[in-house]
């Protein structure tokens, strides 16, 4: 263990290292023959054998297009695809099965709301309230909607430690606010936002709420009915599932009233040469051949996550995050972005004045086998607000270990020695520390 960590570890909070055996890719070597330490989970996670087997099982035994085929394989595929919808419904506790729409991911889900609900409901002067910490996929679709409708975008500012400024939020919430669209967890700062409070206050002001749950559903239990959230978006590939599938949850009455966004097969009730009538939910928002196999894979991923337990996963990640935060905060010249560990999910982003994030990522990968992300993480406005162009992000999941965090710390110290040899490595302790 690194001697930079100053606080003791609660080993009872950690998940068994043996579950790594479920993830074949984790025994790969990367860089200069280093065992892989995969700390890029906020970008995309790895898949357990159970998910890989579910995917190949479909291709080997049951695959066909869904819904319309009157033959055995189409019926089997349809049943598996609709079972996946049930699994998602149970995971987020949606009241109705048809409130779960399969999309290609969080980005597609948010775009669906921005195009469909936004174009139908927003008028010039109406306001959409976002935040400074949003991912580009919860900024750009609203910028596009604002261009089309004349709606005005406002942004909740951040506190100095990278949390939403809730007093400013309340000031910005007016009778002009039609929608509040914020992330549950920042993919750059790690901040866990008080979404229940945001939803309650937005509703009291007459606004709807969309939650970008790309970084929360994979790591924290989310109950859409308890939250009373109007729209929720997340992605399969960030929760042990395949890429190419995601979910848009919406309240039935809202989805029912919204026009379809993409047109084509499956989303219709009847088509004539010059007109169509849309299908009922959820088909109305699932035009074309849906992500059949990815959705079935996502279903297997949900089974896996629930067998481990989201609360246990959260405890594990919190412990690793605290350990990493604690050690990184001892390193001279390193700036950790975002709040103290008690306000953050399982990731730590940091920046050095004199060393570019790409240098970190390269050396960490090549010499230490540690995969991290370097860049703006699709949060350019947030980085601009922080006064930096890029940062390095280590993000954890259920299969990461203390030993991997140690390698991260060792790697960061090595980069610091390499690129800033004159610098001290540790912060000087104040006399009373
Ligand atoms: N929102 C957040 C907070 C994210 O972290 C991401 C993925 N980095 C997205 C949205 C977009 O997800 P996807 O690329 O799967 O559409």
Boltz pocket constraint, residues with backbone or C-beta under 6 A from the ligand:
constraints:
  - pocket:
      binder: B
      contacts: [[A, 42], [A, 43], [A, 104], [A, 105], [A, 106], [A, 107], [A, 108], [A, 135], [A, 137], [A, 138], [A, 183], [A, 185], [A, 186], [A, 187], [A, 212], [A, 214], [A, 215], [A, 235], [A, 246], [A, 377], [A, 378]]
      max_distance: 6.0
